[in-house]
Amino acid sequence: MELTLGGLVVLALIDSTSAGTLGIPVWMLARQRIRVRAVLGYLATITLFYWLLGVALLLGLDALGRAVGHLGNNPVVLWGQLVLGAGLLAVSFLFDEKPAARRRARREARGRGRTRVERLKDTVVGEGATTRAVVVLALVAGVIEAASMLPYLAAMGLLINSGLALTPQLAALVGYVVVMIAPALLLLALRVTLARTVEPLLGRLNAWFASRSDAMIGWVLGIVGVLLALDAADRLQLFG
């Protein structure tokens, strides 16, 4: 249980650094004039989106788990999970910062240096943006990231294998999504109370997100790979 809870916290913290949960809020906070209501609306929307998506995943995975019985504890499946985790860790090294920088330079040379999320936020969130526009931005960012939400899927797998009933799983999911937005909420509080002190930090964070997106994928793959491998090794009792 301790490994499961620790894994959930680590995965939630990884998810808290994604473009949708931190990158776009940092961009919104780095503007010269911020709209606190818009930032809170964005965070509330994406939090609710991820919680409802998690509920749907948990219900689907729970039904799948009942259908396949104890397949999740089958040694063959666990060894496959261990190999998958090791493979993800190995693949993560392909996203080393220097090769990532070269790929980014090639994209910029072809006029595709900015991500879809970056292009979207420039056109949807502005001085005259409405609440509807902010909500749409949050939902679109969540949908785009859902296609590559490896940490989130790993967290759902840990919850299903935790042995908890559905109600405690849903409660744990609430804690998970709160941790996901906690860094953005902290930055918002600092931006409101310590504006001049925090503005340079937000500017650097915004530039960092713009230049390190590929390297961050490597870190996500590596950490998720380690967690999957450790979970499989623990259930295989490889460490006694």
Order of alpha helices (4+ residues) and beta strands (2+ residues): alpha-alpha-alpha-alpha-alpha-alpha-alpha-alpha-alpha-alpha-alpha
